[in-house]
Amino acid sequence: ENAEKMGLFKPSYLFFFLHLAHIIAMEVMAYLTLYYFGTGWIPFLVSVCLYSTVQAQCGWLQHDFGHLSVFKNTTFDHMVHFFTMGFTKGASPSWWNHMHYQHHAKPNVMGKDPDVRVDQLFVVGEKMPLEVAKSKKSNMPYNQQHKYFFFIGPPLLFPVYFQFMLFRHIFTRRLWKDFIVVMAFYVKFFYLYTSMLGLGWALVYYEIMRVLESHWFTWVSQSNHIPMDIDRDTAEPWIRLQMKATCDIEQSFFNDWFTGHLNFQIEHHLFPTMPRHNLYKIQPLVQSLCKKHGIPYQMKTLSQSFIDIVKSLKHSGQLWEAALHAHHVS
């Protein structure tokens, strides 16, 4: 209620307009770089970096419209969501909603949160390694997962896994509206870039862009959740569940921009429809609430949160190894 009184659910249209404007400006610059400076290595790399930034930033922006936190009018929010997620990013808005709403309801709950369904490749948290070791279903060398994460985690999440999942979602559910917007993205991209690069290099450009965007997204999105508590559904009180599954990253202009304000992940999970430029204002209230009820509230630096992803993967991998040996012995 305090948040309502303080006007923290009121979006700043200027903030979202400028955000969208800086994305469109970079998309134009990515094209013009190749158009003006030719297709040598340097313009090529500069252009790819710009386009990857467009994709990552648009990923953060579409998140706001997906949560309907900008216009309180769902039609408007959906329209802009289709423009940002569909036409600018080439992904399916419906698929994103389907995945993301489940994640919010039960963050880090095994079997309920799609973001921790990774057991074919990784074991996360304290419980999953033991269950996977017990079932003996998988042949992955999980004790090496903190090393192979670098090769199959960040680089492949978008170009391989998400690309497959979103088309599967579109076709199995016959989402023709999504299909048209996604196709519009591909037509736009290949029309503009094939003329300058030829089809082969346009494909290379596209893949590099997806791999870079994928690194950016994976490190940021996992830093708030993987190093935290991951468990079966124990029907915990909602606020405690959200707090155990989430941590914050320090506030700075760069961190806000780089993570799309997901450095306020705790606040976002408690107030998913609050516009993200207001999350920092609610932070002190959340901190004092946690203190009062003895709930731990974790805050890290950006680099520490990245290190913790690898550390927690290593830790879970060791738990799996120990459990596997224990089962062999018994």
Secondary structure, 3 states (H helix, E strand, C coil): CHHHHCCCCCCCHHHHHHHHHHHHHHHHHHHHHHHHHCCCHHHHHHHHHHHHHHHHHHHHHHHHHHCCCCCCCHHHHHHHHHHHHHHHCCCCHHHHHHHHHHHHHCCCECCCCHHHCCCCCCCCCCCHHHHHHHHCCCCCCHHHHHHHHHHHCCCCHHHHHHHHHHHHHHHHCCCHHHHHHHHHHHHHHHHHHHHHHHHHHHHHHHHHHHHHHHHHHHHHHHHHHCCCCCECCCCCCHHHHHHHCCCEECCCHHHHHHHCCHHHHHHHHHCCCCCHHHHHHHHHHHHHHHHHHCCCCCEECHHHHHHHHHHHHHHHHHHHHHHHHHHHHC
